[in-house]
């Protein structure tokens, strides 16, 4: 249905799809270097920054969803839980931005961390500094992912300092230290 509304989706290639050619070659290289650093630290994910003019009549959220799913930023085998793409779409006409993550990252990257990444990109974006906005987004994503990695063991009770209680005999309270599994 979206294809009828927006037309045929452009075929895009990451990590930087600068459809409107707003980045100079130096800025593009700098952005690609920052993205590569994050992808090296987290090789299970891919980042794509898309810079394009979003049609004025197109609502940003459905348009971004359409680009994410139809523009071939992910390969055909990266479907469902295998899709671990983080896409930043910048509307070069209005300097609005939106971020989306693939289904494989949904359990880990929630709305609040993604909003934090967009917030980091906001000030440079408002100044028309697209490369700096992408870099700020990627660096904040890196920070959010590192924080997530620190929290995951605790969420699953695998941290070295995780305490557990033994529901032994009434009146007896046994407190132990769970072993680390990582």
VENFEN-V43105 format. One line per field, one symbol per residue. ss: DSSP state (~ for helix, > for strand, _ for the rest). A space follows every 10 residues. Layout:
ss->???
//
This chain:
ss->_~~~~~____ _____>>>__ ____~~~~~~ ~~~~~~~~~~ ~____>>>>> >>_______~ ~~~~~~~~~~ _________~ ~~__>>>>>> >____>>>>> >_~~~~____ ~~~~~~~~~~ ~~~~~~___~ ~~~~~~~~~~ ~~~~~~~~~~ ~~~~~_____ __>>>>____ ___>>>>___ __
//
